[in-house]
Amino acid sequence: MLGKVVIVGTGLIGGSFALALKRAGAVREVVGMERAPDAAARALALGIADSITASPQAAMNGADLVLLAAPVAQTARILETLLPYLEPGTVLTDAGSTKADVAATARAVLGERARQFVPGHPIAGRETNGPDAALADLYQGKKTVITPLPENAPGDVGLVAAAWRLCGAIIHTLTPEQHDGVFAAVSHLPHLLAYALVDDIARKPHADLLFQYAASGFRDFTRIAGSSPEMWRDISLANRDALLTELDAYLAQLTALRARLAAHDGPALEAIYTNAQRARRAWSEAIETAEPPVPASASTKQESP
């Protein structure tokens, strides 16, 4: 049972975390810190937070756990605001999609008190944002990756893991560097590609005609281009090096595909398509085995901030 949980950013990710803990009966009080007045009002109206405050001192007083659920570029500013009121027994965590930069920021801002910061990343979401997008079952059966720092106390890591388990999440552990390399390939690059394709088509002089005939394949491939541009700008820049490595590898694959297409090399194209089909089917079956069915309301996904 958690006493007081502070949510910095009461939108999709933070709001869903709060709702899940409340549904589990695992928290006495949720205090929201929200920069947007409209979002603050909605978080209260929806029962995400029991109270909203703009005062970091009031929010941090007696807090057991603080979740930073804001774009990763805001991490330093938020930690600087909270640090003067950080009590010895309070554990900080985050939900950002990059981890090495967040860990470095925590050490730079918090100094030796970075031991109280346990980085995390829930692998769930939706294209919609804000408190109205929050779902109590968003994390049910979904992975949450924790990337502990060497200086973290085992009990603090355990508290963060327990909180996510109470939300229904399945806990995985990686180093911050491992995390960023993995997600550059399977999350950050796909978002970049989806944005690039839609932007390319939108800039064509006959874009209206093209969009008129775009159907389910285009919709499925570009679904994540509906995600927050601000959030994905920050993620792309925060994980720039790993993302550039994956982008270069993908460009090489496209160049090879182009050469085979130009050469009318049907067997080579089919071999690539067949290998991709086989790998995707295996991945899909593994996901279905590992994760329980997702309620229809939570089936549309994007990565977290």
C-alpha positions in Angstrom: 0.0 0.0 0.0 1.4 3.3 -1.1 0.6 6.4 0.9 1.1 9.5 -1.2 2.0 9.2 -4.9 2.8 12.3 -7.0 2.2 12.4 -10.7 4.0 15.0 -12.6 2.0 15.2 -15.8 -1.5 13.8 -15.5 -2.0 12.8 -19.1 -2.2 9.4 -20.8 0.8 7.8 -19.1 0.7 9.4 -15.7 -3.1 9.4 -15.6 -3.3 5.7 -16.4 -0.7 4.9 -13.7 -2.8 6.8 -11.2 -6.1 5.2 -12.2 -4.5 1.7 -12.2 -3.1 2.2 -8.7 -6.5 3.5 -7.5 -8.4 0.6 -9.0 -6.0 -1.8 -7.3 -6.7 -0.1 -4.0 -2.9 0.4 -3.7 -2.7 4.1 -3.0 -4.1 6.4 -0.3 -3.6 9.7 -2.1 -2.7 10.9 -5.6 -1.4 14.4 -6.0 -1.1 15.8 -9.6 1.4 18.4 -10.8 0.1 19.7 -14.1 1.3 22.8 -16.1 -1.9 23.1 -18.1 -5.0 24.4 -16.2 -7.4 22.6 -18.5 -5.6 19.3 -18.0 -5.5 19.9 -14.3 -9.3 20.4 -14.2 -9.9 17.3 -16.2 -7.6 15.2 -14.0 -9.6 16.2 -11.0 -12.9 15.6 -12.8 -11.9 12.2 -14.0 -10.7 11.1 -10.6 -7.1 10.7 -11.7 -5.8 12.9 -8.9 -7.3 13.7 -5.6 -5.8 17.1 -5.7 -3.7 19.3 -8.0 -1.0 21.6 -6.9 1.5 24.0 -8.6 3.6 23.9 -5.4 6.5 21.4 -5.5 6.8 21.8 -1.7 3.2 20.8 -1.1 3.4 18.0 -3.6 6.6 16.5 -2.2 5.6 16.7 1.5 5.4 13.1 2.7 5.5 11.6 -0.8 6.3 7.9 -1.1 6.7 7.8 -4.9 6.9 10.4 -7.6 6.4 9.6 -11.3 7.7 11.9 -13.9 5.3 11.5 -16.8 6.4 14.3 -19.1 8.4 14.6 -22.3 12.0 13.6 -21.6 13.4 17.0 -22.5 11.6 18.4 -19.4 13.3 16.0 -17.0 16.1 18.4 -15.9 13.7 21.2 -15.3 11.3 19.0 -13.3 14.1 17.5 -11.2 15.5 21.0 -10.4 12.1 22.0 -9.2 11.6 19.0 -7.0 15.1 18.7 -5.6 14.8 21.3 -2.8 11.9 19.4 -1.4 13.0 15.8 -2.0 12.7 13.9 1.3 15.1 11.0 2.2 12.3 8.4 2.0 10.9 9.5 -1.4 11.5 7.5 -4.5 11.6 9.2 -7.9 10.9 7.4 -11.2 10.0 8.3 -14.7 8.2 6.9 -17.8 10.4 8.3 -20.6 11.1 6.4 -23.8 14.9 7.0 -23.5 17.0 6.1 -20.5 20.7 6.8 -20.8 20.0 10.6 -21.2 17.5 10.5 -18.3 20.0 8.7 -16.1 22.7 11.2 -16.9 20.3 14.1 -16.3 19.3 12.7 -12.9 23.0 12.4 -11.8 23.7 15.9 -13.1 20.8 17.5 -11.3 20.4 15.4 -8.2 24.1 14.6 -7.5 24.4 11.9 -4.8 20.6 11.9 -4.4 20.4 10.3 -7.8 20.3 7.1 -5.8 16.6 7.9 -5.1 15.8 8.0 -8.9 14.9 4.7 -10.5 14.4 5.1 -14.3 11.6 3.2 -15.9 9.6 2.9 -19.2 6.1 1.4 -19.6 5.7 -0.1 -23.1 2.1 0.9 -23.7 0.1 3.8 -24.9 -2.3 5.3 -27.4 -2.2 8.0 -30.0 -4.4 10.3 -28.0 -3.0 12.4 -25.2 -4.2 14.2 -22.1 -6.2 13.1 -19.0 -9.1 12.0 -21.1 -7.0 9.4 -22.8 -6.0 7.7 -19.5 -7.2 4.1 -18.9 -7.0 2.1 -15.7 -6.2 -1.0 -17.8 -3.6 0.5 -20.1 -0.7 -1.4 -18.5 -2.5 -4.7 -18.0 -0.3 -7.5 -19.4 2.2 -5.0 -20.9 5.9 -4.8 -20.3 7.5 -2.1 -18.1 11.3 -1.9 -18.4 13.2 -0.7 -15.3 16.8 0.4 -15.8 18.2 0.7 -12.3 21.2 2.8 -11.6 24.1 1.1 -9.7 23.6 3.5 -6.8 19.9 2.6 -6.4 19.0 0.8 -3.2 17.3 -2.6 -3.9 14.3 -1.6 -1.8 13.7 1.5 -4.0 14.0 -0.5 -7.2 11.6 -3.0 -5.6 9.1 -0.3 -4.8 9.0 1.0 -8.4 8.6 -2.6 -9.7 5.9 -3.3 -7.2 4.0 -0.1 -8.2 4.0 -1.1 -11.9 3.0 -4.7 -11.1 0.0 -3.3 -9.2 -0.9 -1.6 -12.5 -0.8 -5.0 -14.2 2.5 -4.7 -15.9 5.2 -7.3 -16.5 8.6 -6.2 -15.3 11.7 -6.4 -17.4 15.2 -5.1 -16.4 17.8 -3.6 -18.8 20.7 -1.2 -18.5 19.9 2.3 -19.8 22.3 1.7 -22.7 20.7 -1.7 -23.6 17.2 -0.1 -23.4 18.1 2.7 -25.8 19.7 0.4 -28.3 16.7 -1.9 -28.3 14.1 0.8 -28.6 15.9 2.8 -31.3 15.3 -0.3 -33.5 11.8 -1.4 -32.6 10.1 1.9 -31.5 12.0 5.1 -32.4 12.9 4.1 -35.9 9.3 3.0 -36.8 7.9 6.3 -35.6 10.5 8.2 -37.6 9.5 6.2 -40.7 5.8 6.6 -40.2 6.2 10.4 -39.8 8.5 10.5 -42.9 6.1 8.7 -45.1 3.0 10.8 -44.2 5.0 14.0 -44.5 6.3 13.0 -47.9 2.9 12.2 -49.2 1.4 15.4 -47.7 3.9 17.5 -49.5 3.2 16.1 -52.9 1.1 18.4 -55.3 -1.5 15.6 -55.6 -1.6 14.7 -51.9 -5.4 14.9 -51.8 -5.7 12.3 -54.5 -3.2 10.0 -52.8 -4.9 10.3 -49.4 -8.3 9.6 -51.0 -7.1 6.1 -52.0 -5.1 5.3 -48.9 -6.7 2.3 -47.2 -6.0 -0.1 -44.4 -2.4 -0.9 -45.3 -1.5 2.8 -45.2 -3.5 3.3 -42.0 -1.8 0.4 -40.2 1.7 1.4 -41.3 1.3 5.1 -40.4 -0.9 4.7 -37.3 1.9 5.9 -35.0 2.3 9.1 -37.0 -0.7 10.3 -35.1 1.4 10.5 -31.9 2.6 13.7 -30.2 5.1 15.5 -32.4 6.6 17.3 -29.4 7.2 14.0 -27.6 8.7 12.2 -30.5 10.9 15.2 -31.4 12.4 15.0 -27.9 12.7 11.2 -28.0 14.5 11.3 -31.4 17.0 13.9 -30.2 17.5 12.2 -26.9 18.4 8.9 -28.5 20.0 10.4 -31.5 23.2 8.2 -31.7 21.4 4.9 -31.4 18.6 6.1 -33.8 21.2 7.2 -36.4 22.8 3.8 -36.3 19.4 2.1 -36.9 18.5 4.6 -39.6 21.7 4.0 -41.5 21.1 0.2 -41.4 17.6 0.8 -42.7 18.8 3.0 -45.5 21.3 0.3 -46.5 18.4 -2.2 -46.6 16.3 0.2 -48.7 19.3 0.7 -51.1 19.7 -3.1 -51.5 15.9 -3.4 -52.1 16.0 -0.7 -54.7 18.9 -2.4 -56.5 17.0 -5.7 -56.6 13.8 -4.0 -57.8 15.7 -2.1 -60.5 17.3 -5.4 -61.7 13.9 -7.2 -61.8 15.3 -9.7 -59.3 12.0 -11.3 -58.2 13.5 -14.2 -56.3 15.7 -11.9 -54.2 12.7 -9.7 -53.4 10.6 -12.7 -52.5 13.3 -14.1 -50.2 13.4 -10.8 -48.3 9.6 -10.6 -48.1 9.4 -14.3 -47.0 12.0 -13.8 -44.3 10.2 -10.7 -43.0 6.8 -12.5 -43.0 8.3 -15.5 -41.1 9.9 -13.2 -38.5 6.8 -11.1 -38.0 4.6 -14.2 -37.6 6.9 -15.6 -35.0 7.0 -12.3 -33.1 3.2 -12.0 -33.2 2.7 -15.5 -31.9 5.3 -14.8 -29.1 3.5 -11.6 -28.1 0.1 -13.3 -28.0 1.5 -16.1 -25.8 3.2 -13.7 -23.4 0.5 -11.1 -23.0 -3.2 -11.6 -22.1 -5.9 -10.2 -24.5 -6.1 -6.4 -24.3 -9.5 -4.7 -23.7 -10.7 -3.0 -26.9 -10.4 0.4 -25.3 -6.7 0.0 -24.9 -5.8 -1.7 -28.1 -4.4 1.3 -30.0 -0.8 1.8 -29.0 2.1 4.2 -29.1 5.2 4.3 -27.0 5.3 6.3 -23.9 6.9 9.8 -23.6 
